[in-house]
Amino acid sequence: MGAEYNWFGGMWFMPLIGMPIFLLILFSIFNKNSNQNRESAIEILKRRYSNGEISKNEFDQMKKDIS
């Protein structure tokens, strides 16, 4: 009777709490890693200008557009 009481009295509740916590931890780990790899628009623009892909006028115009 003790095992039945535990199962119907509260053991089903643990997965309902544990699974969302586990998924939240996984989501935060993967979201943190993906945010670190992103460049901002101005960083991309500066990199393109320094590589000679765009001219000074294009750089100034694009910088003005994204600001």
N, C-alpha and C positions, 0 to 999 in steps of 0.2 A: 504494500500500500504506500510506502514511503516514496518509491520511485515514481509511481503514478501521480502522486501528489506533486512532486517536483516538476514533472513534465507538464502537467496541466495547470499547475499553479504558478509557473513563472519561467521555466526553461525555454519556452518559445519566445520569451521577451528578449533574451540575450542576443540572438541574431538580428533582431529588429534594431537594436542599438549598436551592435558591433559592426555590422556591414556598412551603414552610412559613415561611421567614424573611419573605417578602413578606406572607403572610397574617397573621403575628404582628404585623408593623408596622401593617397596616391595622386589625386588631382592637384594638390598644392605642390607636390614634388615636381610633377611634369610641367605645371604652369610656371613655376619659378625658373626652370631650365629654359623654357621657350622664351621667356621675357629677357633673359640675359643675352640671347643671341640676336636680338633685334637691334637694328640701327635706326636712329631717328631720321626723319626726312632731311634735316639740316646736315647731319653727319654724312649721309649718302651724297648730298649735294656738294659738300666740301671735298669728299673723296673724288667725285667725278671731276671737279674743277682742278684738283691737284694732279690728277692723272692726265689732264689735258683733253678730256672728253667734251668739255663745254668751254665756251669763251667767257671772258669777264662779264660781258653784257648779258649773256644767257644766265650766268651765275647770279648776277644782281637781280635780274627779272624773276628768276625762279625763287630766290630767297624772299623777294618782296611778295610773291604770290603765296608762299606757304606761311608767311608771318601773319 
